[in-house]
Amino acid sequence: MLAGFFRSRWQGKQPLDRLFWRDMVLVGTAINIASSGLALTLLGLKLPLWLVLTVHLLPVPYNIFVALAVWRTAEKTGGAKASMMMLGSALWLIATVIA
């Protein structure tokens, strides 16, 4: 089931709107907020820095995957809306990696 989730997104079988708004903006942002919150909690508990950084950076592979999936799907879709979603996904990825 999980492999099918990733495969369908990588192959562009999901609608671009769902991929961008739900999978990236909603789910991806929620995962990043949860990860950052947990990392701050671990930091507050004075746990090892390597553990805090690991928890904080855990979502990065998903972030890269979903941003690339948006780009691949947007390239197939074409149009101004798809171009804006490509730009939005790039900005979102930068923001999630920096924050």
C-alpha positions in Angstrom: 0.0 0.0 0.0 2.7 2.5 0.9 4.7 1.5 -2.2 1.6 2.2 -4.3 1.2 5.6 -2.7 4.7 6.6 -3.7 4.6 4.9 -7.1 1.4 6.6 -8.1 2.8 10.0 -7.3 6.1 9.5 -8.9 4.5 8.2 -12.1 2.1 11.2 -12.2 -1.1 9.2 -11.8 -2.4 11.5 -9.1 -4.1 14.8 -10.0 -1.7 17.8 -9.8 -4.0 19.7 -7.4 -4.2 16.7 -5.0 -0.4 16.3 -5.1 0.3 19.9 -4.6 -2.3 21.0 -2.1 -2.9 17.8 -0.1 0.3 15.8 -0.2 2.7 18.7 -0.2 1.2 21.7 1.4 -1.2 20.1 3.9 0.5 16.7 4.8 4.1 17.8 4.2 3.7 20.9 6.2 2.0 19.0 9.0 4.8 16.5 9.1 7.4 19.3 9.2 5.6 21.1 12.0 5.3 17.8 14.0 9.0 17.0 13.4 10.1 20.4 14.5 7.9 20.4 17.5 9.3 17.0 18.6 12.8 18.2 17.9 12.3 21.3 20.1 10.9 19.1 22.9 13.9 16.8 22.7 16.2 19.8 22.8 14.3 21.1 25.9 14.8 17.7 27.5 18.6 18.2 26.9 18.8 15.0 24.8 21.9 14.6 22.5 22.1 17.1 19.6 22.5 14.3 17.1 19.1 12.9 18.1 17.5 16.3 17.9 18.9 17.0 14.5 17.9 13.5 13.2 14.3 14.0 14.3 14.3 17.5 12.8 15.6 16.3 9.5 13.6 13.1 9.1 11.0 14.7 6.8 13.6 15.9 4.3 13.5 12.8 2.0 9.6 13.1 1.9 9.9 16.8 1.1 12.3 16.2 -1.7 10.2 13.3 -3.1 6.9 15.3 -3.1 8.5 18.4 -4.6 10.0 16.3 -7.4 6.7 14.5 -7.9 4.9 17.9 -8.3 7.5 18.9 -10.8 7.2 15.7 -12.8 3.4 15.8 -12.8 3.3 19.6 -13.6 5.6 19.0 -16.6 3.2 16.4 -18.0 0.2 18.7 -17.3 1.6 21.9 -18.7 0.0 25.4 -18.5 0.3 28.4 -16.3 -1.2 26.8 -13.3 1.3 23.9 -13.5 4.1 26.4 -13.8 2.9 28.2 -10.7 2.8 24.9 -8.8 6.3 24.1 -9.9 7.4 27.4 -8.5 5.4 27.0 -5.4 6.9 23.5 -4.8 10.4 24.8 -5.2 9.7 27.7 -2.7 8.0 25.3 -0.3 11.0 22.9 -0.4 13.5 25.7 0.3 11.3 26.9 3.2 11.1 23.4 4.7 14.8 22.7 4.4 15.8 26.1 5.9 13.2 26.1 8.7 
